[in-house]
Amino acid sequence: MNAFKPIAILGAAVLLSACAPTRVDNAAGQPSVYQDVGSAGRVQGVGIESQDVVAMTDQMMRSLLANPMVSNRTTPPRVLIDMDGFKNESTSVINLNMLAKRLQIELTRAANGRMVFVNRQNLAAIQKEREIKREGLVDGGTIRKTQATAGVDYQMFATITSQDAIDRQSQMRQRYHYISFEMVDMELGTLVWGDGFEMSKATQDNILYR
């Protein structure tokens, strides 16, 4: 009978260890913190980052408002700025809609009526509203009725380009960006304003942009 005691004790120990709660490391991680969007963040690479978008759109806004052909007309021009006019030919990942929207919103705020911005991204909703007004399902609103939606005088076009270099020995990466902005007369096809933004970044440990 004594030969079975060690086995019984061992079995009981195994059973107790199986029933014991498993310890999980629930230590809190580093909390998220707000950062200035106009300054370099803690995660940096060679791509286009928030501070670059802010600097780029602010510079283009000031440059465009300083152009009398666009901002000092007796009749404010109708301007279209949306992602359909923006192209990314660079090796960087960038949300074109974010870039176009920030430029449009900042210009709308700063222009203060010197330019009128046409919305084409919501054209389907606009057309639907016009249809139900004309069908008598709703009244005509408080503004006016027009024969058609607004045509565009000028449209903004932008192209993002880049050039990359890698030092295979040190694995240092360098990327140069040039982003061109052009305002085009959509009737004549002429250029009424143009400007560019350029930057170069280098880093040894690249990061993933999404």
C-alpha positions as CSV (number, residue, x, y, z in Angstrom):
1,M,0.0,0.0,0.0
2,N,2.9,2.3,0.7
3,A,4.0,2.1,-2.9
4,F,0.9,3.9,-4.0
5,K,1.4,6.9,-1.6
6,P,3.9,8.8,-3.8
7,I,1.8,8.4,-6.9
8,A,-1.3,9.6,-5.0
9,I,0.5,12.6,-3.7
10,L,1.9,13.5,-7.1
11,G,-1.5,13.2,-8.7
12,A,-3.0,15.5,-6.1
13,A,-0.3,18.0,-6.7
14,V,-0.9,18.0,-10.5
15,L,-4.6,18.4,-9.9
16,L,-4.1,21.3,-7.6
17,S,-1.8,23.0,-10.0
18,A,-4.3,22.6,-12.8
19,C,-7.0,24.2,-10.7
20,A,-4.8,27.1,-9.7
21,P,-5.5,30.4,-11.6
22,T,-3.1,31.2,-14.4
23,R,-1.2,34.5,-13.8
24,V,-1.6,37.0,-16.6
25,D,0.5,40.1,-17.0
26,N,-2.2,42.8,-16.9
27,A,0.2,45.6,-16.4
28,A,-1.0,48.8,-18.1
29,G,0.8,49.8,-21.3
30,Q,2.0,53.2,-22.1
31,P,-1.1,55.5,-22.4
32,S,-1.7,57.3,-25.7
33,V,-0.8,61.0,-25.7
34,Y,-1.9,63.9,-27.9
35,Q,0.8,65.4,-30.1
36,D,1.1,68.7,-32.0
37,V,0.1,67.8,-35.6
38,G,2.4,70.6,-36.8
39,S,5.5,69.1,-35.2
40,A,7.4,65.9,-35.7
41,G,5.9,63.0,-33.7
42,R,7.6,60.2,-31.8
43,V,7.2,57.8,-34.7
44,Q,9.1,59.2,-37.7
45,G,10.2,57.9,-41.1
46,V,11.0,59.2,-44.6
47,G,7.3,59.4,-45.7
48,I,4.8,62.3,-45.7
49,E,3.7,62.8,-42.1
50,S,1.2,65.1,-40.3
51,Q,3.6,68.0,-39.9
52,D,4.4,67.8,-43.6
53,V,0.7,67.9,-44.6
54,V,0.1,70.9,-42.3
55,A,3.2,72.8,-43.5
56,M,2.4,72.0,-47.2
57,T,-1.3,73.1,-47.1
58,D,-0.6,76.2,-45.1
59,Q,2.1,77.3,-47.5
60,M,-0.1,76.7,-50.5
61,M,-3.0,78.5,-48.9
62,R,-0.9,81.6,-48.3
63,S,0.6,81.5,-51.8
64,L,-2.8,81.2,-53.4
65,L,-4.4,84.0,-51.4
66,A,-1.5,86.3,-52.4
67,N,-2.3,85.8,-56.1
68,P,-4.5,88.6,-57.3
69,M,-5.7,86.7,-60.4
70,V,-7.5,84.3,-58.1
71,S,-8.2,86.1,-54.8
72,N,-8.9,89.7,-55.9
73,R,-11.5,89.2,-58.6
74,T,-14.6,91.4,-58.6
75,T,-16.7,88.3,-58.9
76,P,-15.3,85.5,-56.7
77,P,-14.1,82.6,-58.8
78,R,-15.6,79.1,-58.4
79,V,-12.9,76.7,-57.4
80,L,-12.8,72.9,-57.3
81,I,-10.4,71.2,-54.9
82,D,-10.9,67.4,-54.5
83,M,-8.9,64.2,-54.6
84,D,-9.8,63.6,-58.2
85,G,-7.3,66.3,-59.2
86,F,-4.5,64.9,-57.0
87,K,-2.0,62.2,-58.0
88,N,0.5,60.2,-56.0
89,E,3.5,59.2,-58.2
90,S,5.8,58.8,-55.1
91,T,6.8,55.8,-53.1
92,S,5.1,57.3,-50.0
93,V,1.7,56.3,-48.8
94,I,-0.6,59.3,-48.5
95,N,-4.3,59.8,-48.2
96,L,-5.0,62.1,-51.1
97,N,-8.5,63.0,-49.8
98,M,-7.0,64.1,-46.5
99,L,-4.6,66.4,-48.3
100,A,-7.2,67.9,-50.6
101,K,-9.7,68.3,-47.8
102,R,-7.3,70.1,-45.5
103,L,-6.3,72.5,-48.3
104,Q,-9.9,73.2,-49.2
105,I,-11.1,73.7,-45.7
106,E,-8.2,76.0,-44.8
107,L,-8.7,78.0,-48.0
108,T,-12.5,78.3,-47.3
109,R,-11.8,79.6,-43.9
110,A,-9.1,82.1,-44.9
111,A,-10.5,83.3,-48.2
112,N,-13.6,84.6,-46.5
113,G,-15.7,84.9,-49.6
114,R,-12.9,85.8,-52.0
115,M,-13.3,82.3,-53.6
116,V,-16.4,80.1,-53.9
117,F,-15.6,76.4,-53.6
118,V,-17.6,73.9,-55.6
119,N,-18.5,70.5,-54.1
120,R,-18.5,67.6,-56.6
121,Q,-17.9,64.8,-54.1
122,N,-21.5,65.0,-52.9
123,L,-23.0,65.6,-56.4
124,A,-25.3,62.6,-56.1
125,A,-26.9,64.0,-53.0
126,I,-27.2,67.4,-54.5
127,Q,-28.9,66.1,-57.6
128,K,-31.3,64.1,-55.5
129,E,-32.3,67.1,-53.5
130,R,-32.8,69.2,-56.7
131,E,-35.0,66.5,-58.1
132,I,-37.4,66.2,-55.1
133,K,-37.7,70.0,-55.0
134,R,-38.7,70.1,-58.6
135,E,-41.1,67.2,-58.2
136,G,-42.9,69.1,-55.4
137,L,-42.0,66.6,-52.7
138,V,-40.4,69.4,-50.7
139,D,-40.5,73.1,-51.0
140,G,-37.8,75.1,-52.8
141,G,-35.8,76.1,-49.7
142,T,-34.9,79.7,-48.8
143,I,-32.1,80.5,-51.2
144,R,-32.9,80.2,-54.9
145,K,-33.5,77.9,-57.8
146,T,-30.9,77.6,-60.5
147,Q,-31.1,75.9,-63.9
148,A,-28.0,73.8,-63.1
149,T,-25.4,73.2,-60.4
150,A,-22.3,75.4,-60.3
151,G,-19.8,75.2,-63.1
152,V,-16.1,75.5,-62.2
153,D,-13.8,78.4,-63.1
154,Y,-10.6,77.0,-61.7
155,Q,-9.6,73.5,-60.5
156,M,-6.6,72.6,-58.3
157,F,-4.3,69.8,-59.5
158,A,-1.5,68.4,-57.5
159,T,1.2,65.7,-58.2
160,I,3.3,64.1,-55.5
161,T,6.7,62.7,-56.7
162,S,9.7,61.3,-54.9
163,Q,13.3,60.1,-55.3
164,D,14.7,57.4,-53.0
165,A,18.3,56.5,-52.1
166,I,19.6,53.7,-49.8
167,D,23.1,53.2,-48.4
168,R,23.4,49.4,-48.4
169,Q,26.3,49.4,-46.0
170,S,24.6,51.5,-43.2
171,Q,21.0,50.9,-44.4
172,M,20.4,54.6,-44.2
173,R,17.4,55.6,-46.3
174,Q,16.8,59.0,-47.8
175,R,13.7,60.3,-49.7
176,Y,13.2,63.5,-51.5
177,H,9.6,64.7,-52.2
178,Y,8.4,67.4,-54.6
179,I,4.7,68.2,-54.6
180,S,3.5,70.5,-57.3
181,F,0.2,72.4,-57.1
182,E,-1.4,74.1,-60.1
183,M,-4.6,76.1,-60.5
184,V,-6.0,75.7,-64.0
185,D,-8.6,77.8,-65.9
186,M,-11.1,75.1,-66.8
187,E,-12.5,77.0,-69.8
188,L,-9.2,78.2,-71.4
189,G,-6.9,75.5,-70.0
190,T,-4.4,78.0,-68.9
191,L,-2.4,78.0,-65.6
192,V,-3.4,80.9,-63.3
193,W,-1.3,79.9,-60.3
194,G,1.3,77.4,-59.4
195,D,3.6,76.6,-56.5
196,G,5.6,73.7,-55.1
197,F,6.6,72.1,-51.8
198,E,9.7,70.1,-51.3
199,M,11.5,68.2,-48.5
200,S,14.1,65.6,-47.9
201,K,14.3,63.1,-45.0
202,A,16.8,60.5,-44.0
203,T,16.5,57.7,-41.4
204,Q,18.1,54.4,-40.6
205,D,15.1,52.6,-39.3
206,N,12.1,53.0,-41.7
207,I,8.5,52.7,-40.5
208,L,5.4,51.4,-42.1
209,Y,2.8,54.0,-43.2
210,R,-0.9,53.0,-43.7
